[in-house]
């Protein structure tokens, strides 16, 4: 299944927050989500005249916040597993720079079907500057690009594919943006086709990254590596853990975390 979807727009922004790393997309709001969760749990524990409707709304908010926090830990597991299996590909993206030598952060999120911003198993998103054609940005800010990977037991392979797209795009933003608009921008195109036309260099990089990842995975197993745990299993464990904390110890629900 083809897995790429780009959103390209022209804009003018100032520069620049430059760190140039593969990053967990949930980290951006993690602390605020944890603080909100703590406040809601404290209010519920105090039970100070909270109506039934308010209580139901607060519990709904707790569930949503727990999904985001579980998403952070799930994404951490994905990135750790990928780095263990394919350290060269990971490092190549982790140190990637644009045409002018500026680092670009690559934000990755493992998302549920409801959270997905595109009806695809995986997608990459970036915008580009009208004032600086060699820089890209995403919802995470300047000099960033974002990747969504749907909750899937093939998530590592999907991530390798998207990182291949990113590998080509970041150093070639100006060239690729012009190609994109000419190839995909003027007519209605099947989303699964975007990034994968015959002349699309980013698609060629995506295919090359897939092949390299599969070779790395084979070598990993040959050297005694253990099969990565299912993303669905990890997610269900995290959800079960969060529900257990909510029911038994609401004051401490954010005090613990799972390390992968």
C-alpha distance (Angstrom), angle and dihedral (degrees) to the residues before:
residue distance angle dihedral
X1 . . .
X2 3.78 . .
X3 3.78 111.7 .
X4 3.78 114.3 -171.6
X5 3.77 132.4 108.6
X6 3.79 124.9 164.7
X7 3.79 129.3 -170.7
X8 3.79 110.3 -158.4
X9 3.80 125.3 -174.3
X10 3.78 137.5 161.8
X11 3.76 117.0 -118.4
X12 3.79 142.6 148.6
X13 3.79 118.3 -126.9
X14 3.76 135.6 160.9
X15 3.81 121.1 -114.0
X16 3.03 145.7 -78.1
X17 3.81 161.3 17.1
X18 3.78 104.7 144.9
X19 3.76 125.3 -177.9
X20 3.79 103.7 125.7
X21 3.81 106.2 -149.5
X22 3.77 141.5 127.3
X23 3.78 101.5 -99.9
X24 3.79 138.4 -172.0
X25 3.79 105.7 -109.5
X26 3.80 92.3 -147.0
X27 3.79 91.6 58.1
X28 3.80 88.9 76.7
X29 3.84 91.8 73.5
X30 3.79 101.7 15.3
X31 3.79 98.1 110.8
X32 3.81 93.8 47.0
X33 3.81 90.1 49.6
X34 3.80 91.3 50.2
X35 3.80 91.4 48.3
X36 3.81 91.5 49.3
X37 3.80 90.4 49.1
X38 3.78 91.5 50.4
X39 3.81 92.5 50.2
X40 3.80 93.2 49.3
X41 3.80 92.8 48.0
X42 3.79 91.2 49.6
X43 3.79 90.9 51.0
X44 3.80 91.7 49.9
X45 3.79 92.0 46.4
X46 3.80 90.2 52.1
X47 3.82 92.7 48.2
X48 3.80 92.7 -160.6
X49 3.78 103.3 175.4
X50 3.79 96.0 -51.0
X51 3.80 112.2 167.3
X52 3.79 122.8 -131.5
X53 3.81 91.6 -109.5
X54 3.81 91.5 49.9
X55 3.79 90.9 48.3
X56 3.81 91.7 51.9
X57 3.79 91.0 48.7
X58 3.80 91.5 49.2
X59 3.80 92.1 49.4
X60 3.79 89.2 50.4
X61 3.82 88.7 52.2
X62 3.81 89.7 49.4
X63 3.79 90.7 54.0
X64 3.80 91.8 50.1
X65 3.80 92.7 47.9
X66 3.80 91.0 48.5
X67 3.81 89.6 53.3
X68 3.81 89.9 55.3
X69 3.80 92.6 46.7
X70 3.81 90.8 47.1
X71 3.80 87.2 48.8
X72 3.79 89.8 56.7
X73 3.79 93.0 52.6
X74 3.81 91.9 42.6
X75 3.81 90.2 52.5
X76 3.81 89.9 48.0
X77 3.80 88.7 55.0
X78 3.80 90.6 49.5
X79 3.81 93.8 50.4
X80 3.81 93.6 45.1
X81 3.80 91.5 49.7
X82 3.80 91.8 48.2
X83 3.79 92.7 49.1
X84 3.81 91.8 50.2
X85 3.81 94.0 49.4
X86 3.81 99.2 38.5
X87 3.83 110.0 19.6
X88 3.81 94.1 161.2
X89 3.79 94.1 56.5
X90 3.79 90.3 44.4
X91 3.78 92.9 51.7
X92 3.80 92.4 45.6
X93 3.80 90.9 59.4
X94 3.80 94.5 35.7
X95 3.80 89.8 62.2
X96 3.80 98.6 35.6
X97 3.82 118.9 139.6
X98 3.77 134.3 -170.8
X99 3.80 125.4 -113.7
X100 3.82 91.3 -81.5
X101 3.81 93.0 50.7
X102 3.81 97.0 -102.4
X103 3.82 118.4 142.0
X104 3.81 117.8 -117.2
X105 3.80 124.8 -155.0
X106 3.80 116.3 -132.1
X107 3.82 110.5 -153.1
X108 3.81 116.2 -158.8
X109 3.79 127.1 -167.1
X110 3.79 129.9 -178.5
X111 3.81 103.5 -147.1
X112 3.78 138.8 -174.4
X113 3.81 120.8 -121.5
X114 3.82 89.9 -99.0
X115 3.80 92.2 51.7
X116 3.81 95.7 48.0
X117 3.80 114.5 114.4
X118 3.81 92.5 -156.3
X119 3.84 131.0 36.1
X120 3.80 91.9 -113.0
X121 3.79 136.2 100.6
X122 3.81 89.5 -118.4
X123 3.79 135.8 3.7
X124 3.80 141.8 176.4
X125 3.80 123.1 -143.6
X126 3.77 132.2 -163.3
X127 3.76 142.4 146.8
X128 3.78 127.7 -153.5
X129 3.78 135.8 -139.6
X130 3.77 126.5 -110.9
X131 3.79 89.2 -156.2
X132 3.81 95.8 45.4
X133 3.79 114.1 28.8
X134 3.80 93.1 -175.8
X135 3.81 94.8 61.0
X136 3.78 129.5 74.3
X137 3.78 132.7 -166.0
X138 3.79 139.1 -171.5
X139 3.79 137.4 -173.2
X140 3.81 86.7 -67.6
X141 3.78 92.7 64.8
X142 3.77 139.9 -101.9
X143 3.80 121.7 -13.3
X144 3.80 92.0 18.4
X145 3.78 138.3 115.5
X146 3.81 125.5 -169.5
X147 3.79 134.6 -143.4
X148 3.80 127.9 -164.3
X149 3.81 118.9 -161.0
X150 3.79 116.0 -170.7
X151 3.80 117.7 -130.5
X152 3.78 99.4 -87.0
X153 3.79 138.0 142.4
X154 3.81 86.7 -127.0
X155 3.82 91.3 55.3
X156 3.82 95.5 120.6
X157 3.80 91.7 56.0
X158 3.81 91.0 45.9
X159 3.79 89.6 51.1
X160 3.81 91.3 52.3
X161 3.81 88.7 53.9
X162 3.80 94.3 51.0
X163 3.80 92.9 45.1
X164 3.80 87.4 55.8
X165 3.80 90.2 57.0
X166 3.79 89.9 47.9
X167 3.80 91.5 48.4
X168 3.79 90.8 62.3
X169 3.80 99.8 35.4
X170 3.81 101.9 52.5
X171 3.83 96.6 58.8
X172 3.83 90.9 38.4
X173 3.80 104.7 40.6
X174 3.83 96.9 134.8
X175 3.80 94.8 46.0
X176 3.78 94.4 42.8
X177 3.81 94.7 46.0
X178 3.82 90.7 56.3
X179 3.80 90.8 46.5
X180 3.80 91.0 47.7
X181 3.78 94.6 52.8
X182 3.80 92.0 47.9
X183 3.80 94.9 44.4
X184 3.80 103.0 37.2
X185 3.79 109.9 6.8
X186 3.80 105.5 75.2
X187 3.79 103.1 52.2
X188 3.77 135.6 36.1
X189 3.80 106.3 -87.7
X190 3.79 131.5 -171.1
X191 3.82 105.0 -104.5
X192 3.80 91.1 -132.4
X193 3.82 89.2 59.7
X194 3.81 95.3 55.1
X195 3.78 109.2 104.4
X196 3.79 93.2 16.0
X197 3.77 108.9 76.6
X198 3.78 116.4 130.9
X199 3.82 92.8 -100.6
X200 3.82 97.7 40.9
X201 3.81 108.3 119.5
X202 3.80 92.6 -167.4
X203 3.80 89.0 59.6
X204 3.80 90.3 52.0
X205 3.81 89.7 52.7
X206 3.81 89.7 48.4
X207 3.79 90.5 54.6
X208 3.82 91.4 46.8
X209 3.80 91.3 51.1
X210 3.81 90.2 49.8
X211 3.81 91.3 54.0
X212 3.81 92.8 46.1
X213 3.80 91.3 49.1
X214 3.81 92.4 50.5
X215 3.81 90.3 50.8
X216 3.81 90.5 48.3
X217 3.80 90.1 48.7
X218 3.80 91.4 51.3
X219 3.81 91.1 49.7
X220 3.81 90.5 46.5
X221 3.81 91.2 56.5
X222 3.81 91.9 42.9
X223 3.80 88.9 56.8
X224 3.80 92.2 52.3
X225 3.79 100.9 -91.7
X226 3.78 116.9 161.6
X227 3.78 122.2 -118.4
X228 3.83 109.2 -98.3
X229 3.77 114.2 -109.3
X230 3.79 116.3 -101.7
X231 3.80 113.9 -92.0
X232 3.81 88.5 -137.3
X233 3.81 90.5 53.5
X234 3.80 92.3 49.6
X235 3.80 92.1 46.9
X236 3.81 93.1 49.3
X237 3.81 90.6 48.1
X238 3.80 90.6 52.0
X239 3.81 92.8 47.6
X240 3.80 91.3 48.0
X241 3.79 90.0 49.1
X242 3.81 93.0 50.4
X243 3.82 92.5 48.7
X244 3.80 90.2 49.2
X245 3.80 91.1 53.5
X246 3.81 92.0 46.4
X247 3.79 92.6 55.3
X248 3.79 100.7 38.3
X249 3.79 108.1 30.2
X250 3.80 114.8 10.1
X251 3.79 93.5 172.2
X252 3.79 93.5 61.4
X253 3.80 102.0 39.2
X254 3.82 93.4 113.8
X255 3.77 96.8 38.5
X256 3.80 95.9 86.1
X257 3.78 134.1 53.5
X258 3.75 137.8 -176.5
X259 3.79 116.6 -113.2
X260 3.78 118.9 -150.8
